Amino acid sequence: MATSEWKEVSAGHYSRPMDEIEDAYATIASGGRPLDREHWAITATLKLHFGSPDFVMAVKNAWIALRLTQPALASTNEGTNKVYQILSESEKLAWLNETFKVMDSEINAIQLFAQLRPVARATLYILPKTKELVIRTSHDRIDGIGIVMLLDNLVYHIAFPTTLQLDEEAKKLSPPFKIAASIPDATPAQLMKLGSTMESWLSNLPSIGLAAQTTEQLPSATKIAQIAFSPSQTSQVISQVKAKGFTVTHAVHAAIILATKLHAQIPNADTRKYATFSVFNLRDQCMLPFNSSTHAFSIYHSGWPIIIIPGTFDNTASQLKEFYEARREDPDFLPMVAPLFSMLKGVASTSKPSTPSSEPILSSLGVLEKRLKRQQGSVKVEEFGLALDTLTPQVYVVLWTWKDCLTIRACYNESYHVAESAERFLSLVKQELLMNLSIS
């Protein structure tokens, strides 16, 4: 697929083709359209504390400022193109009416999440009674790290309100990843290498997976289960995994794999492997300014096929460490990202597995304070959350550390998993992690 910079196609109207990553995500998401749902729609939440006499107006002004600094926030899709309309007074009113939603009910952000439906443009929901903000958008627009940075930018504009002028708006639109990171096209040898990787991965499906109550029903609402470690436990986890030569992500991912096997009650003789996709943040591969928070509203990440043979905790974590490091050190990795997503789009469009996958997929956000400040001016960020809609029996697991507490969140579709099952899975993850790191 050809990718290009944004171009003005008519007065004030800009467009560019989606790149392979965006197109694959948009295609996968479209499968839920008949049900008014969207696979992998991304939702992030903040709970704030600040003394503004008018919470809603303060947030509204910040939302407008955020669009002026990151105009891609107001982009939408037309077919396989991304489109953007330059801000005018009429466009501003239409955009605010569409994307700025004040919720007067008593529900909190997690309760709201289960009620949300697809949105054409990134939408901000304000919950004045709980002082929570909820941003929802399609995954073909932004990734997990990007939305953390976007929230930090939003808090900045709440804390330090300024009157911004329209200034070369179109030049601030984010380019596709290949341009942002100056990635060359894959060579024939790299395409052959990728084809071999995909063939090996597909041959190991279905992966070991979580026990699902059914895989036959149509999907319904996505729900959330979550566990958090105390600051003391988190500190011990970090210390112990470092002593073993692992990262927290390696260790938690290993615990997830072993917990999956326990949850599914697979006997020791089972030979199936853990085969899914692992997620890589690629913003550090982008050039200035695209590697900064000024281009937060973009999707600069990749997945990659992963195959792990569950063993002991240390053995499983070692396999994960080798996998993660090999991707980072492989000079062929970045050129293979675009053709990989083209292949994924083809698989998603043409194949329906006889046995739907139910394995957990991990996305690690790391230490949030690296990208989300606890306080800016008089505005304090008290809580954070991120969730993805899932329309399959797969469970999407998000990992982060915030205010010295490790949090593991599971997003699951209630048609395939009940709350007790999701909570048991997370309990097994915590059990595996603490037991194998000798933490009481």
C-alpha positions as CSV (number, residue, x, y, z in Angstrom):
1,M,0.0,0.0,0.0
2,A,1.3,3.4,-0.9
3,T,1.7,5.9,1.9
4,S,2.2,9.6,1.7
5,E,2.1,12.8,3.5
6,W,-1.2,14.7,4.0
7,K,-2.3,16.6,0.9
8,E,-4.9,19.3,0.5
9,V,-7.5,17.8,-1.8
10,S,-9.9,20.8,-1.6
11,A,-9.9,24.1,0.2
12,G,-9.2,23.3,3.9
13,H,-9.8,19.6,3.4
14,Y,-6.8,17.3,3.8
15,S,-6.4,13.6,3.1
16,R,-3.8,10.8,3.0
17,P,-4.0,7.0,2.5
18,M,-3.9,4.8,5.6
19,D,-0.7,2.9,6.0
20,E,-0.6,-0.9,6.4
21,I,-0.9,-0.7,10.2
22,E,-3.9,1.6,10.2
23,D,-5.6,-0.2,7.4
24,A,-5.3,-3.6,9.1
25,Y,-6.7,-2.3,12.4
26,A,-9.5,-0.5,10.6
27,T,-10.4,-3.8,8.7
28,I,-10.3,-5.8,11.9
29,A,-12.5,-3.2,13.7
30,S,-15.1,-3.2,10.9
31,G,-16.1,-6.8,11.7
32,G,-18.1,-5.5,14.6
33,R,-20.0,-2.9,12.7
34,P,-23.2,-5.0,12.2
35,L,-23.4,-5.3,16.0
36,D,-22.7,-1.6,16.5
37,R,-19.4,-2.6,18.2
38,E,-15.7,-2.2,17.4
39,H,-12.9,-4.7,18.0
40,W,-10.0,-3.1,19.8
41,A,-11.6,0.3,20.2
42,I,-9.3,2.0,22.8
43,T,-10.6,3.8,25.9
44,A,-8.5,5.6,28.4
45,T,-9.6,7.3,31.7
46,L,-8.3,9.8,34.2
47,K,-9.6,10.8,37.6
48,L,-8.6,14.3,38.4
49,H,-8.5,16.6,41.5
50,F,-8.4,20.3,41.0
51,G,-10.3,23.3,42.3
52,S,-11.7,24.9,39.2
53,P,-15.1,26.4,39.8
54,D,-16.2,25.2,36.4
55,F,-14.8,21.7,35.7
56,V,-16.7,21.2,32.4
57,M,-15.6,24.5,30.9
58,A,-12.0,24.0,31.9
59,V,-11.9,20.6,30.2
60,K,-13.8,22.0,27.2
61,N,-11.2,24.7,26.6
62,A,-8.4,22.2,27.1
63,W,-10.0,19.8,24.5
64,I,-10.1,22.7,22.0
65,A,-6.4,23.5,22.7
66,L,-5.5,19.9,22.3
67,R,-7.0,19.8,18.8
68,L,-5.1,23.0,17.9
69,T,-1.8,21.4,18.9
70,Q,-2.6,17.9,17.6
71,P,-5.1,18.3,14.8
72,A,-5.1,14.6,13.9
73,L,-7.3,14.3,17.0
74,A,-10.2,15.4,14.8
75,S,-9.4,13.3,11.8
76,T,-11.8,10.6,10.6
77,N,-11.8,7.8,8.0
78,E,-13.3,7.8,4.5
79,G,-12.7,4.4,3.0
80,T,-9.0,3.7,3.1
81,N,-8.1,7.3,3.6
82,K,-7.7,9.5,6.6
83,V,-9.3,12.9,6.2
84,Y,-9.1,16.2,8.1
85,Q,-11.0,19.5,7.9
86,I,-9.2,22.7,8.9
87,L,-10.8,24.3,12.0
88,S,-13.3,27.0,11.3
89,E,-16.0,28.4,13.6
90,S,-18.7,26.1,12.0
91,E,-16.3,23.1,12.1
92,K,-15.4,23.8,15.7
93,L,-19.1,23.8,16.7
94,A,-19.8,20.6,14.8
95,W,-16.7,18.9,16.2
96,L,-17.5,19.8,19.8
97,N,-21.1,18.7,19.4
98,E,-19.9,15.3,18.1
99,T,-16.9,14.7,20.4
100,F,-17.4,16.5,23.7
101,K,-20.0,14.7,25.8
102,V,-20.9,15.7,29.4
103,M,-22.4,12.8,31.3
104,D,-24.8,14.0,34.1
105,S,-25.5,10.5,35.5
106,E,-24.0,9.0,38.6
107,I,-22.0,6.3,36.8
108,N,-18.2,6.1,37.0
109,A,-15.7,5.6,34.2
110,I,-15.7,1.8,34.3
111,Q,-19.5,1.6,34.3
112,L,-19.5,4.0,31.3
113,F,-17.0,1.9,29.4
114,A,-19.3,-1.1,29.2
115,Q,-22.0,1.2,27.6
116,L,-19.8,2.9,24.9
117,R,-20.2,2.3,21.2
118,P,-18.0,3.1,18.2
119,V,-17.2,6.7,17.5
120,A,-16.2,8.3,14.1
121,R,-13.8,10.7,15.8
122,A,-11.9,10.6,19.1
123,T,-14.5,11.5,21.7
124,L,-14.1,12.9,25.2
125,Y,-16.7,12.0,27.9
126,I,-16.7,14.2,31.0
127,L,-18.1,12.8,34.3
128,P,-18.4,16.0,36.5
129,K,-19.7,14.1,39.5
130,T,-16.6,11.8,39.7
131,K,-14.1,14.3,38.1
132,E,-13.3,11.6,35.5
133,L,-12.4,12.0,31.9
134,V,-12.8,9.2,29.3
135,I,-11.3,9.4,25.8
136,R,-12.4,6.8,23.3
137,T,-11.2,6.3,19.7
138,S,-10.5,3.6,17.1
139,H,-7.2,1.7,17.5
140,D,-6.3,2.7,13.9
141,R,-5.8,6.2,15.2
142,I,-3.6,5.8,18.3
143,D,-1.8,3.2,20.4
144,G,-1.6,2.7,24.2
145,I,1.6,4.7,24.7
146,G,0.2,7.5,22.5
147,I,-3.0,7.8,24.5
148,V,-1.0,8.1,27.8
149,M,0.9,11.0,26.3
150,L,-2.3,12.5,24.9
151,L,-3.9,12.5,28.3
152,D,-0.8,14.2,29.8
153,N,-1.1,16.9,27.1
154,L,-4.8,17.3,28.0
155,V,-4.0,17.7,31.7
156,Y,-1.4,20.4,30.7
157,H,-4.0,22.4,28.9
158,I,-6.4,22.1,31.8
159,A,-3.7,23.2,34.3
160,F,-2.3,26.0,32.1
161,P,-5.1,27.4,29.9
162,T,-3.9,29.6,27.1
163,T,-5.5,31.1,24.0
164,L,-4.0,29.4,21.0
165,Q,-4.1,30.8,17.5
166,L,-4.6,28.8,14.3
167,D,-1.1,28.4,13.0
168,E,-0.1,26.1,10.1
169,E,-2.6,23.6,11.3
170,A,-2.0,21.1,8.5
171,K,1.7,20.9,9.1
172,K,1.0,19.5,12.5
173,L,-0.9,16.4,11.2
174,S,1.0,13.2,12.0
175,P,2.4,11.2,9.1
176,P,2.2,7.4,8.8
177,F,4.8,5.3,10.7
178,K,7.0,4.6,7.7
179,I,7.5,8.3,7.1
180,A,7.8,9.2,10.8
181,A,10.6,6.6,11.2
182,S,12.0,6.8,7.6
183,I,11.6,3.0,7.1
184,P,12.6,1.5,3.7
185,D,10.5,-1.0,1.9
186,A,11.2,-4.6,2.7
187,T,13.6,-6.5,0.5
188,P,12.7,-9.8,-1.2
189,A,14.8,-11.6,1.4
190,Q,13.0,-9.8,4.3
191,L,9.7,-10.8,2.8
192,M,10.7,-14.4,2.6
193,K,11.9,-14.2,6.2
194,L,8.5,-12.8,7.3
195,G,6.6,-15.4,5.3
196,S,8.5,-18.1,7.1
197,T,7.8,-16.5,10.5
198,M,4.1,-16.3,9.7
199,E,3.9,-19.9,8.4
200,S,5.5,-21.1,11.7
201,W,3.2,-19.0,13.8
202,L,0.0,-20.2,11.9
203,S,1.1,-23.8,12.3
204,N,1.1,-23.4,16.1
205,L,-2.5,-22.2,16.3
206,P,-4.7,-22.5,18.2
207,S,-2.7,-21.3,21.2
208,I,-3.3,-22.5,24.7
209,G,-6.2,-20.4,25.9
210,L,-8.4,-19.5,28.9
211,A,-11.4,-21.6,29.6
212,A,-14.4,-19.9,28.0
213,Q,-18.0,-20.6,28.9
214,T,-18.7,-20.6,25.1
215,T,-17.2,-19.6,21.8
216,E,-20.4,-19.8,19.8
217,Q,-22.4,-16.7,20.8
218,L,-22.2,-13.3,19.2
219,P,-20.1,-10.8,21.2
220,S,-21.7,-8.3,23.6
221,A,-20.2,-5.8,26.0
222,T,-16.5,-5.8,27.0
223,K,-16.0,-5.8,30.8
224,I,-13.0,-5.2,33.0
225,A,-11.3,-7.1,35.8
226,Q,-8.2,-5.8,37.6
227,I,-5.7,-6.5,40.3
228,A,-3.2,-4.2,41.9
229,F,-0.1,-4.9,43.9
230,S,0.8,-2.8,46.9
231,P,3.8,-0.5,46.8
232,S,5.7,-3.0,48.9
233,Q,4.9,-5.9,46.7
234,T,5.6,-3.9,43.6
235,S,9.0,-2.9,45.0
236,Q,9.8,-6.6,45.7
237,V,8.7,-7.7,42.3
238,I,11.0,-5.1,40.6
239,S,13.9,-6.1,42.8
240,Q,13.4,-9.8,42.3
241,V,13.0,-9.7,38.5
242,K,16.1,-7.5,38.2
243,A,18.0,-10.1,40.2
244,K,16.9,-12.8,37.7
245,G,17.9,-10.6,34.8
246,F,14.4,-10.1,33.6
247,T,12.1,-7.0,33.2
248,V,8.7,-6.7,34.9
249,T,7.1,-7.3,31.5
250,H,9.1,-10.6,31.0
251,A,8.0,-11.8,34.4
252,V,4.3,-10.8,34.2
253,H,4.0,-12.2,30.7
254,A,5.5,-15.5,32.0
255,A,3.0,-15.5,34.9
256,I,0.2,-14.9,32.4
257,I,1.2,-17.8,30.2
258,L,1.5,-20.2,33.2
259,A,-1.8,-18.9,34.7
260,T,-3.5,-19.5,31.3
261,K,-2.5,-23.1,31.4
262,L,-3.8,-23.5,34.9
263,H,-7.0,-21.7,34.1
264,A,-7.7,-24.0,31.1
265,Q,-6.8,-27.0,33.3
266,I,-4.5,-28.3,30.5
267,P,-2.7,-31.5,31.7
268,N,1.1,-31.6,31.8
269,A,1.2,-33.9,28.8
270,D,-0.4,-31.2,26.6
271,T,2.0,-30.1,23.8
272,R,0.2,-26.9,22.7
273,K,2.2,-23.7,22.8
274,Y,1.4,-20.1,23.6
275,A,1.0,-18.5,20.2
276,T,-0.2,-14.9,19.9
277,F,1.0,-11.4,19.0
278,S,3.2,-9.3,21.2
279,V,3.1,-5.6,21.1
280,F,6.1,-3.3,20.6
281,N,6.2,0.5,21.1
282,L,8.1,2.0,18.1
283,R,7.9,5.7,19.0
284,D,11.6,5.6,19.9
285,Q,12.3,4.6,16.3
286,C,10.7,7.8,14.9
287,M,12.5,11.0,14.0
288,L,12.0,14.3,15.7
289,P,9.3,15.6,16.3
290,F,7.4,12.4,15.7
291,N,8.9,10.6,18.6
292,S,7.6,13.2,21.0
293,S,4.2,13.9,22.7
294,T,3.4,16.5,20.1
295,H,2.5,13.6,17.8
296,A,0.8,11.5,20.5
297,F,-2.3,11.0,18.4
298,S,-0.8,8.5,16.0
299,I,-0.2,4.7,15.8
300,Y,3.5,4.1,16.0
301,H,3.7,0.6,17.3
302,S,3.7,-3.0,16.0
303,G,2.8,-6.5,16.9
304,W,4.9,-9.5,16.1
305,P,4.1,-13.3,16.2
306,I,5.2,-15.0,19.4
307,I,5.5,-18.7,20.1
308,I,6.4,-19.8,23.6
309,I,6.7,-23.4,25.0
310,P,5.4,-23.1,28.6
311,G,7.9,-24.5,31.1
312,T,9.0,-23.4,34.5
313,F,8.6,-19.8,35.4
314,D,12.3,-18.9,34.8
315,N,12.4,-20.9,31.6
316,T,9.2,-19.2,30.2
317,A,10.5,-15.8,31.2
318,S,13.9,-16.6,29.5
319,Q,12.1,-17.4,26.3
320,L,10.2,-14.1,26.5
321,K,13.4,-12.2,27.2
322,E,15.0,-13.8,24.2
323,F,12.0,-13.0,22.0
324,Y,11.7,-9.3,23.0
325,E,15.4,-8.7,22.7
326,A,15.7,-10.5,19.3
327,R,13.0,-8.2,17.9
328,R,14.8,-5.1,19.0
329,E,18.1,-6.3,17.7
330,D,16.9,-7.6,14.4
331,P,17.8,-5.1,11.6
332,D,15.0,-6.7,9.4
333,F,12.3,-6.0,12.0
334,L,11.2,-2.5,11.0
335,P,11.1,-3.0,7.3
336,M,8.9,-6.1,7.9
337,V,6.3,-4.2,10.0
338,A,4.3,-2.9,7.0
339,P,4.1,-6.2,5.1
340,L,3.3,-8.0,8.4
341,F,0.1,-5.9,8.8
342,S,-0.8,-6.5,5.2
343,M,-0.6,-10.2,5.9
344,L,-2.7,-9.8,9.1
345,K,-5.4,-7.9,7.1
346,G,-5.5,-10.8,4.7
347,V,-5.8,-13.4,7.5
348,A,-8.5,-11.4,9.3
349,S,-10.4,-10.9,6.0
350,T,-10.4,-14.5,4.7
351,S,-10.0,-17.0,7.6
352,K,-12.4,-18.0,10.3
353,P,-10.7,-20.5,12.7
354,S,-12.7,-23.6,13.6
355,T,-11.5,-23.2,17.2
356,P,-11.5,-19.4,18.2
357,S,-8.5,-18.3,20.1
358,S,-9.0,-17.5,23.8
359,E,-5.4,-16.7,24.8
360,P,-4.6,-13.5,26.7
361,I,-2.7,-10.8,24.7
362,L,-0.4,-8.5,26.8
363,S,0.2,-4.8,26.3
364,S,2.7,-3.3,28.7
365,L,2.6,0.5,29.3
366,G,5.6,0.4,31.7
367,V,6.0,3.1,34.3
368,L,3.3,5.7,33.5
369,E,5.1,8.6,35.2
370,K,7.6,8.5,32.4
371,R,4.8,9.9,30.2
372,L,2.0,11.0,32.5
373,K,2.8,13.5,35.3
374,R,1.2,13.0,38.7
375,Q,0.5,16.7,38.9
376,Q,0.6,19.8,36.6
377,G,0.0,23.1,38.3
378,S,-3.0,22.7,40.6
379,V,-4.3,19.6,38.7
380,K,-3.6,16.2,40.3
381,V,-4.0,12.9,38.4
382,E,-5.4,10.5,41.0
383,E,-6.2,7.4,38.8
384,F,-5.5,6.1,35.3
385,G,-7.1,3.3,33.3
386,L,-6.9,1.9,29.8
387,A,-9.0,-0.7,28.2
388,L,-9.6,-2.2,24.7
389,D,-12.9,-3.6,23.5
390,T,-12.6,-7.3,22.5
391,L,-15.2,-9.0,20.4
392,T,-13.6,-12.5,20.6
393,P,-12.9,-15.0,23.4
394,Q,-9.4,-13.5,23.5
395,V,-8.6,-11.5,26.7
396,Y,-6.7,-8.3,26.3
397,V,-4.3,-7.7,29.3
398,V,-2.9,-4.3,30.0
399,L,0.0,-3.8,32.4
400,W,1.3,-0.6,34.0
401,T,2.9,0.8,37.1
402,W,1.4,4.1,38.6
403,K,2.2,5.7,41.9
404,D,4.5,2.7,42.7
405,C,1.7,0.2,42.3
406,L,1.8,-2.5,39.6
407,T,-1.6,-3.0,38.0
408,I,-2.8,-5.8,35.7
409,R,-6.1,-5.3,33.9
410,A,-8.0,-7.8,31.9
411,C,-10.6,-6.8,29.2
412,Y,-12.9,-9.6,28.3
413,N,-16.2,-10.0,26.4
414,E,-19.0,-11.1,28.7
415,S,-20.4,-13.4,26.0
416,Y,-17.4,-15.7,26.5
417,H,-16.2,-15.1,30.0
418,V,-17.9,-14.4,33.3
419,A,-16.5,-12.1,35.9
420,E,-15.6,-14.9,38.3
421,S,-13.5,-16.6,35.6
422,A,-11.7,-13.4,34.7
423,E,-11.0,-12.7,38.4
424,R,-9.7,-16.2,38.9
425,F,-7.4,-15.8,35.9
426,L,-5.9,-12.6,37.4
427,S,-5.6,-14.3,40.8
428,L,-3.6,-17.1,39.2
429,V,-1.4,-14.5,37.5
430,K,-0.6,-12.9,40.8
431,Q,-0.1,-16.2,42.5
432,E,2.4,-17.3,39.8
433,L,4.3,-14.1,40.0
434,L,4.6,-13.9,43.8
435,M,5.2,-17.6,44.3
436,N,8.0,-17.8,41.7
437,L,9.6,-14.6,42.9
438,S,9.4,-15.8,46.5
439,I,7.3,-12.8,47.6
440,S,4.9,-13.2,50.5
